[in-house]
Structures are given as structure tokens and as C-alpha cells.
């Protein structure tokens, strides 16, 4: 059967298979008033990620038992879905505004982004196996989770993927792929299944942005502005379709941060936050740069919740991380290549310990070399003209796309205007009168900026502080914080920023691609249709003002 015909039903099945089991528990927690309605969708996704992590371990031990587990999760999803739809209170929560609308936008954005990718193909066989115009000649990092899942499924978990060990990359996305093994491992459309599922996981940033925006005190009309500015960002677009699990890590981290910083401490909330921190680190360990200032923040006396609650959150994180750490050190050592690459500056594979390479690298660099590296790191956060694009169509478009891919403040683009609100008294006054919580916006942007300081100092360098080497939670915080500020400006000014952002997105990320390559009209149709529905949802978002629960 044609993949174009399977596209939508396959996507619906994979979404329900993944989200429903965790959603059942999240709805129950909401009914018991343990979490707010605003958290139901993301806590559901979080708990479903834990089920995917469990799938990894079961498949590692026994493929037959893993297959039984996959079918059991599917049956569980079907049973839970029926119960959610039959129970009146559960159905009310499920179809409430802060559950249904972000879920709808999450799905629509996945369809929109994926259709744009599948709708464009290079006319000849490329050097790399990826035929998409957007991803052609990229690295293979986006398929490493799939390759690791394939190796585990086939009973060869230690098999190298190029020169990468399976233990070099965290296993969460691979585990979720294995949880849906009947689709991702056993069918002729397994590559399509992986692309849909992996993109859906990265686009978890949509409900994460929704959550953070509402916790900052934004009205629905302001939330719509934030979502539009993020949806039309090259950063979110490319890192959603290039399915390395970095946006997944950032989105799960955002759930943990919100529970820890914006909610009243309780054992349940901090346990969920601990799970969120653990799963985000199991998606991609670079998210740790954003957790470092968060730990310092929470250790202050006025924010510390007490030892009992703190122990519950820490234990939840350790329960998830300890097994994987043991796997790296004892089953498939050394498992520290990414750590040595970024922190010690050692890229070639060697058998030395991390501490040995770290000491050796800094001894060789000396004080002057180390300072030079750190200054270079600080500069690279803004720009480095030596970086070249691997996605270039022509020099101008290629350079613009490369800037958004590599450099943090270039990726933010027009959103950097938001920083001016802290410099001018009139702008600060408007910000405080807008309904936006001024203290929370300072927390969000402050944590992001301090995480950049940790990023700059800890990366060995030089030029090591490019976006994809760091924490995508930091990027989410920067985007949400600055877009939230812009949403408080006058309607005409906000609309001008949105118009310029959309025009740039069309000119740099959409039109040039389709102009130079062949297209699949069915996928183009899905892209256009989902794009119009997204626009409809966002335009009408501000017309409804439900009370947050």
C-alpha cells in the first residue's frame, strides 16, 4: 500500500499508542487534584515516555517478551481510551480547553512539518540516504535512535553505528520506538513510522510552550502570538524534522522546571518533576546545562521545599538514571564519548577515562589557551563567520539557515527585540501592566542566561557553544520568555513582528526548497491543509478565555 495513503491513519495509530496509556494516569491525577488541568497532556506524555524506557530494557533482555510488551501497551491504550471516553469526569478533563487545544496543535504541527519534508524530494540519489530536500547531506544523528532500536530489537545492542556505541547516546527515543515495534520494526513502512513517531516526539515543544506561556500569566491572545513566533522559527522547524531527540529533552525538561518553580511543592509534583528531569536526561544529556542553575535556584532557603519532598524528586530521577549509567559503564563501556567531546574537547575515539582526557586537555591548553577557548565560546553564542551551512541552496539562503542552525541569538532573530523591555522605563512599565508575571519572566530568562554561562565555561572550546551542542531547554526558555514580552506590545507592533517572521520563514525555509526540487502533491496538500487549520486555531485562540484550572 502506498505510504501516502498510510500517512494519516498510521499517524493516528502511533499517536494514540504512545499518548493514551500515560494520559489515563494523568487524568486520574487531575481528578484527585494532584495536578492542574494544564499539566494533564504533558504529564501523560511524560509517563508514556517512561513506558518507552521500560520497553528498551525488556527488549534488551528478550525480544519475544518485548513484543508481548508492545502489544500489551497497545491493548492498554485501547482500554484506557474507552474508559476515558465513557467516564463523564474523565471525558470532561480530556476535552477541556487546556488539554484538547494543545493536543490538537501538537498533532497538526507534526502533520504540517512532516508533510513539508515528505512533499519535497531531491531528483537524484543523494550521497546520504535521506532523500528529503530539508535533510539531504545532513549528518545521520537523526536516525541514530532508530539504528540503536534496530540493534536492540535484533539482539545486537553493542553493534557499532558507524563509530558510535549505542551507549554513547541516551536511549529514551529508541525505547519509545521499540514500544511500537510492530509498526517501527516489522512493517515495510518502518522508516515512515519512525519519522512520524520521532517528529511527534520532538513537537512536544508545542504543549511545553503552551504550559510555560500560561504559567507566565499570558492571555490566550498573547499565547497565540508566542505560538506563531515559535512555529515560524527555523530553529523549531528544523529541529522538529531532524529527529535527534534534543527538542524532546528540552520539552520534558520544561515540564520539570514548571513543576519545580511555578507550583506549590508536594511529593506528587516533585516526584513527577523528578521523572521529567530523568526522562529529559535520558533523551539527551546536554539538557543538563539548563538544570545546573535550576539546582542552585532551588537550593535557596525560600525555594527549598524541605528534605522529604526534595528526596522524593531526587529519588524519582535516580531510579531512571542509575540503570542506564550502569549499562554504559558495565555492559557497553565506556559510554562517555559525548561527555569527552564537549567537556574535554576530545573528538577522536580513545580508551582513556574522561578524567584523564579532561586533565590532559586543560594541561595542554594552559591558562592562556583555556581563556582563549572560553572567550571564543562566548563569542560563538552570538556569531562565528567560519561556520558553513550544509543545507545551502544558494549562498544567501544557506547562510541565513546556517545562522539559525548554529548560533543562539541568530536563531532568536526578531525576538531579541524583547530584551529592550528591560532597558527602557516605559517598556518595563508596559510589561508590568500587561498581566505578564514580571517575576516569573525574570526567572525564565534568568535561568536561561545563567545556563548559557555554564555552557560557555564548561564546554572546552574553542567555538563549542553552537546550538546543537547545548541544552534545548535553554532555547525553549529564551523563545518563550522573549516571545511573551513581544506579545505584550501593542497589537500593531506584534502583528508587524509576526508578519516579518512569517515572511522570513516562507522565503528562507519554504519557497526556495520547493522551487528547486520535485514535489509530492499529496504531501503538499496535507501541508497546506494542516497549515490552514493551524492558522484557524491560532486566530481564534484569543476569542476564548477559559478560567485556568
GIFENVEN-V45101 format. One record per pair of residues at least 24 apart in sequence whose C-alpha atoms are under 7 Angstrom apart, sorted by the first residue. I is the first residue (numbers start at 1). J is the second residue. D is the distance in whole Angstrom. If there is no record, write none. Layout:
i={I,I}
j={J,J}
d={D,D}
//
This chain:
i={4,11,14,16,17,17,18,19,19,19,20,20,20,21,21,21,21,22,22,24,27,27,34,36,37,37,38,38,38,38,40,41,42,42,46,46,49,52,52,52,52,53,53,53,55,55,55,56,56,59,59,60,63,70,70,70,102,102,102,103,105,106,106,106,106,108,108,110,110,110,111,111,112,112,112,112,113,113,114,115,115,115,115,116,116,116,118,119,119,119,119,119,120,120,120,120,120,121,121,121,122,122,123,123,133,135,137,138,141,142,142,142,145,145,146,148,149,149,149,149,158,167,167,167,168,168,168,168,170,170,170,171,171,172,172,173,173,198,199,199,199,201,202,202,202,202,202,203,204,204,205,205,208,208,208,209,212,213,213,215,216,216,216,216,217,217,217,218,218,220,220,220,221,221,222,222,224,224,224,225,226,226,226,226,229,229,229,232,232,232,233,234,234,234,235,235,235,245,245,246,246,246,247,248,249,249,249,249,249,250,250,250,250,250,250,251,252,252,252,253,253,253,254,265,266,267,267,270,270,270,271,271,271,273,274,274,274,274,275,275,277,278,278,278,286,286,287,287,287,287,288,289,289,289,289,290,290,290,290,290,292,293,293,293,294,342,342,343,343,343,344,345,345,373,373,373,374,374,374,374,376,376,377,377,377,377,377,377,378,380,380,380,380,381,381,381,381,381,382,382,382,382,383,397,401,405,406,406,407,407,408,412,415,415,416,418,418,418,431,431,434,441,444,444,445,445,445,448,448,448}
j={522,196,197,77,74,77,48,44,45,48,77,80,81,48,76,77,80,47,48,80,90,93,268,549,98,549,98,99,211,549,99,99,207,255,252,276,176,172,175,176,179,172,175,176,175,178,179,175,178,152,153,152,153,179,180,181,206,207,210,207,534,203,204,206,207,530,534,199,200,203,527,530,526,527,530,531,237,241,241,523,524,526,527,523,524,527,523,519,520,521,523,524,514,517,518,519,520,517,518,519,517,518,517,518,513,242,390,390,244,242,243,244,173,174,174,174,174,175,177,178,332,328,332,335,335,336,337,338,282,283,284,282,283,282,283,245,283,243,240,241,243,248,240,243,245,247,248,240,248,251,247,251,251,254,255,480,258,480,484,262,436,437,440,441,435,436,437,435,436,541,542,545,541,542,487,488,538,541,542,487,480,483,484,487,483,498,501,501,502,505,505,404,505,509,404,405,411,283,284,283,284,472,472,283,280,281,283,284,287,280,287,471,472,473,476,473,276,279,280,277,280,473,473,305,309,309,312,309,312,313,312,313,316,313,313,314,316,317,316,317,317,317,320,321,470,471,470,471,472,473,471,451,454,455,471,448,451,471,473,474,451,447,450,451,447,459,460,458,459,460,460,460,461,460,461,462,456,457,461,462,462,463,456,461,462,463,464,465,456,407,463,465,466,407,408,409,465,466,407,408,409,410,407,508,508,467,466,467,466,467,467,479,482,483,482,482,485,486,485,488,488,481,477,481,477,478,481,474,477,478}
d={7,6,7,7,6,6,6,6,6,6,5,7,6,6,6,5,6,5,5,6,6,7,7,6,7,5,5,7,7,7,7,6,7,7,7,6,7,7,5,4,5,5,5,7,6,6,5,4,7,7,6,6,6,5,6,7,7,5,7,7,7,6,7,6,7,6,7,6,6,6,7,7,7,5,5,6,7,7,7,5,6,6,5,7,6,6,6,5,5,7,5,5,6,6,6,5,6,6,6,6,6,6,7,6,7,7,7,7,6,6,5,4,6,5,6,6,5,7,7,6,6,5,6,5,4,6,6,7,5,6,6,6,7,5,5,7,6,6,6,6,6,6,5,7,7,5,5,6,6,6,7,5,6,6,7,6,7,7,7,7,6,6,6,6,6,5,6,7,6,6,5,6,6,4,5,7,5,6,7,6,7,5,6,7,7,6,7,7,6,6,7,6,7,7,6,6,6,6,6,7,6,6,6,7,4,7,5,6,6,7,6,7,5,4,7,7,5,7,5,6,5,6,6,6,6,5,6,7,7,5,6,4,6,6,4,6,5,5,5,5,6,5,6,6,5,5,7,4,6,6,7,6,6,6,6,7,5,6,6,6,7,6,6,6,7,5,6,6,5,5,6,5,7,7,5,4,6,6,7,7,5,5,5,6,6,5,6,5,6,7,6,6,7,6,6,7,6,6,6,6,5,7,6,6,7,7,5,5,6,6,6,7,6,6,7,5,6,6,7,6,6,6,6,6,6,6,6,5,6,6}
//
